[in-house]
């Protein structure tokens, strides 16, 4: 439980971890730990539940404790990659439904999954959250206008609103912590763009209650994109 969280369609719960909340599903993060800690040879294809993909070129990633892994797409050899920090990556062109197979040092050390090229994002992959009750006042949201209940991405899409928010980010060091680099920085930025501004401000304590109310009042004067 985590009072400040509102992610994954379930408020009040931190969605990170090695297994799902009911302990029935091992998440991808479980297998990167296994790659570092287990002596039993294995390969694991990540993002197995992300079957429908819009991009014509998608990344296929493997966690493993094998020194190298070979990837096959519909039986075609896509090359062998040496594991770097227990991870192998390939960029794969997709056009229909494809069977992906990753093989380690022998055919018994393997994993499979399927992916499918689609034209539009699968709506089942989109988190639909309910309305959020504000912690300090009712009437925070104004129809057709921005508010602190909107995500960073929504607010940064409007230049006037972005100008209001950028100075605030400088005071959010307690939330962001040490800045990651490379792929982790990109993942962090993507996550932040979907994060509600109100939740981030509350967690970081970057602004006082009065300052948050003032920011929201200003955003309420700016139409959504």
C-alpha positions as CSV (number, residue, x, y, z in Angstrom):
1,X,0.0,0.0,0.0
2,X,1.2,3.6,-0.8
3,X,-1.3,6.4,-0.2
4,X,0.3,8.8,-2.7
5,X,0.3,6.4,-5.6
6,X,-2.3,6.5,-8.4
7,X,-0.9,4.3,-11.1
8,X,-2.0,1.2,-13.0
9,X,-5.7,2.0,-12.5
10,X,-5.6,1.3,-8.8
11,X,-5.1,4.3,-6.5
12,X,-3.2,3.8,-3.2
13,X,-1.0,0.9,-4.4
14,X,2.6,0.9,-5.5
15,X,2.7,-1.2,-8.7
16,X,6.5,-1.8,-8.7
17,X,8.0,-5.1,-7.4
18,X,9.2,-8.5,-8.4
19,X,5.7,-10.2,-8.5
20,X,2.1,-9.0,-8.9
21,X,0.1,-8.0,-5.9
22,X,-1.5,-11.5,-5.7
23,X,1.9,-13.1,-6.0
24,X,0.8,-15.1,-9.0
25,X,2.7,-13.4,-11.8
26,X,6.5,-12.9,-11.8
27,X,7.2,-9.5,-13.4
28,X,10.1,-8.9,-15.8
29,X,12.1,-7.4,-12.9
30,X,12.0,-10.8,-11.2
31,X,14.1,-12.3,-14.0
32,X,16.8,-9.6,-14.1
33,X,17.4,-10.4,-10.4
34,X,17.4,-14.1,-11.3
35,X,20.0,-13.4,-14.1
36,X,22.4,-12.0,-11.5
37,X,21.7,-14.4,-8.7
38,X,20.8,-17.8,-10.1
39,X,23.3,-20.4,-11.3
40,X,20.7,-22.3,-13.2
41,X,21.1,-21.4,-16.9
42,X,18.1,-19.6,-18.4
43,X,16.9,-17.1,-20.9
44,X,13.8,-14.9,-20.5
45,X,12.0,-12.8,-23.2
46,X,10.7,-9.6,-21.6
47,X,7.4,-7.9,-22.3
48,X,5.5,-11.1,-23.1
49,X,2.1,-9.5,-22.3
50,X,2.9,-6.7,-24.8
51,X,1.7,-8.7,-27.8
52,X,0.0,-6.0,-29.9
53,X,2.6,-3.4,-31.0
54,X,2.1,-0.4,-33.3
55,X,5.7,0.3,-34.2
56,X,7.0,-1.3,-37.4
57,X,10.3,-1.9,-35.6
58,X,10.2,-3.2,-32.0
59,X,12.8,-4.0,-29.4
60,X,13.1,-7.6,-28.3
61,X,15.0,-7.9,-25.0
62,X,16.2,-10.9,-23.1
63,X,17.4,-11.3,-19.5
64,X,19.8,-14.2,-19.1
65,X,22.7,-15.6,-17.2
66,X,24.1,-17.2,-20.4
67,X,27.1,-15.6,-22.0
68,X,25.2,-15.1,-25.3
69,X,21.8,-15.6,-26.8
70,X,20.6,-16.3,-30.4
71,X,17.2,-14.8,-31.5
72,X,14.9,-16.4,-34.0
73,X,11.8,-14.7,-35.6
74,X,9.5,-17.2,-37.3
75,X,12.4,-19.6,-37.4
76,X,14.8,-17.1,-39.0
77,X,18.1,-16.5,-37.3
78,X,18.3,-12.8,-36.3
79,X,21.9,-13.1,-34.9
80,X,23.6,-13.8,-31.7
81,X,24.2,-11.2,-29.0
82,X,26.7,-11.3,-26.2
83,X,25.0,-10.5,-22.9
84,X,25.9,-7.1,-21.5
85,X,25.0,-6.9,-17.8
86,X,22.8,-10.0,-18.3
87,X,20.8,-8.3,-21.1
88,X,20.6,-8.9,-24.9
89,X,18.7,-6.7,-27.3
90,X,17.6,-6.8,-30.9
91,X,15.6,-4.4,-33.1
92,X,13.1,-6.5,-35.1
93,X,10.9,-5.4,-38.0
94,X,7.3,-6.7,-37.7
95,X,4.5,-6.8,-40.2
96,X,2.0,-9.4,-38.9
97,X,2.0,-12.0,-36.2
98,X,5.4,-13.4,-35.3
99,X,6.8,-16.2,-33.1
100,X,9.9,-15.1,-31.2
101,X,12.3,-17.6,-29.8
102,X,15.5,-16.9,-27.8
103,X,18.0,-19.7,-27.3
104,X,21.0,-19.9,-25.0
105,X,24.0,-22.3,-25.2
106,X,21.7,-25.2,-26.2
107,X,18.1,-25.7,-27.5
108,X,16.8,-26.6,-24.0
109,X,17.8,-23.2,-22.6
110,X,15.2,-21.2,-24.5
111,X,12.1,-19.0,-24.2
112,X,9.3,-18.1,-26.7
113,X,6.6,-15.5,-27.1
114,X,4.4,-14.1,-29.9
115,X,4.0,-10.4,-31.0
116,X,1.7,-8.9,-33.5
117,X,1.8,-5.7,-35.6
118,X,-1.3,-3.6,-35.2
119,X,-2.3,-0.2,-36.7
120,X,-3.6,1.3,-33.5
121,X,-2.8,0.9,-29.8
122,X,-4.7,-2.0,-28.1
123,X,-7.2,-0.2,-25.8
124,X,-6.6,-2.9,-23.2
125,X,-3.1,-1.5,-22.8
126,X,-4.4,1.9,-21.8
127,X,-4.9,2.5,-18.1
128,X,-8.3,4.1,-17.5
129,X,-8.4,5.6,-14.0
130,X,-11.4,6.9,-12.1
131,X,-11.8,10.5,-11.0
132,X,-9.4,11.5,-8.3
133,X,-10.6,13.3,-5.2
134,X,-8.3,16.2,-4.4
135,X,-6.7,16.2,-1.0
136,X,-7.2,19.8,-0.2
137,X,-10.2,21.1,-2.0
138,X,-13.1,20.2,-4.3
139,X,-13.7,21.8,-7.6
140,X,-10.0,21.6,-8.7
141,X,-10.8,20.4,-12.2
142,X,-12.5,22.8,-14.7
143,X,-14.1,21.3,-17.8
144,X,-12.0,21.9,-20.9
145,X,-9.2,23.5,-18.9
146,X,-6.0,22.3,-17.4
147,X,-5.5,21.5,-13.7
148,X,-2.9,19.9,-11.4
149,X,-4.9,16.7,-11.8
150,X,-3.6,16.4,-15.4
151,X,-0.3,14.6,-16.3
152,X,3.0,16.3,-16.9
153,X,2.6,15.3,-20.6
154,X,-0.8,17.0,-20.9
155,X,0.5,20.2,-19.3
156,X,3.8,20.3,-21.3
157,X,1.8,20.0,-24.5
158,X,0.5,23.6,-23.9
159,X,3.5,26.1,-24.0
160,X,1.8,28.6,-21.7
161,X,1.1,25.9,-19.1
162,X,4.6,24.4,-19.5
163,X,6.1,27.8,-18.7
164,X,4.2,27.8,-15.4
165,X,5.4,24.2,-14.5
166,X,9.0,24.3,-15.5
167,X,10.2,26.5,-12.5
168,X,8.3,24.1,-10.2
169,X,10.3,21.1,-11.4
170,X,13.5,22.7,-10.1
171,X,12.1,22.2,-6.6
172,X,11.2,18.6,-7.0
173,X,14.7,17.1,-6.4
174,X,13.4,15.0,-3.4
175,X,11.0,13.2,-5.8
176,X,13.3,12.7,-8.8
177,X,16.5,12.0,-6.8
178,X,19.7,11.2,-8.8
179,X,19.0,11.6,-12.5
180,X,19.5,8.3,-14.5
181,X,21.3,8.3,-17.9
182,X,20.7,6.6,-21.3
183,X,17.8,4.2,-21.6
184,X,16.9,4.6,-18.0
185,X,16.6,8.3,-18.4
186,X,14.2,7.9,-21.3
187,X,12.1,5.4,-19.4
188,X,12.1,7.8,-16.4
189,X,10.9,10.7,-18.6
190,X,8.2,8.6,-20.2
191,X,6.9,7.7,-16.8
192,X,7.0,11.3,-15.6
193,X,5.0,12.4,-18.6
194,X,2.2,10.2,-17.5
195,X,2.4,11.1,-13.8
196,X,-0.3,13.4,-12.3
197,X,1.2,16.7,-11.4
198,X,-0.8,16.9,-8.1
199,X,0.6,13.5,-7.0
200,X,4.1,14.5,-7.8
201,X,3.8,17.8,-6.0
202,X,2.3,16.2,-2.9
203,X,5.0,13.5,-2.8
204,X,7.9,15.9,-3.3
205,X,6.6,18.6,-1.0
206,X,8.1,21.1,-3.5
207,X,5.2,23.6,-3.0
208,X,3.1,24.6,0.0
209,X,-0.7,23.9,-0.1
210,X,-1.3,27.6,-0.9
211,X,1.2,27.5,-3.7
212,X,-0.4,24.4,-5.2
213,X,-3.8,26.0,-5.1
214,X,-2.4,29.1,-6.8
215,X,-0.7,27.0,-9.5
216,X,-4.0,25.1,-10.1
217,X,-6.0,28.4,-10.3
218,X,-3.6,29.6,-13.0
219,X,-3.8,26.3,-14.9
220,X,-7.6,26.6,-14.7
221,X,-7.3,29.6,-17.0
222,X,-5.5,27.7,-19.8
223,X,-7.5,25.5,-22.2
224,X,-6.4,22.0,-22.9
225,X,-4.7,21.2,-26.1
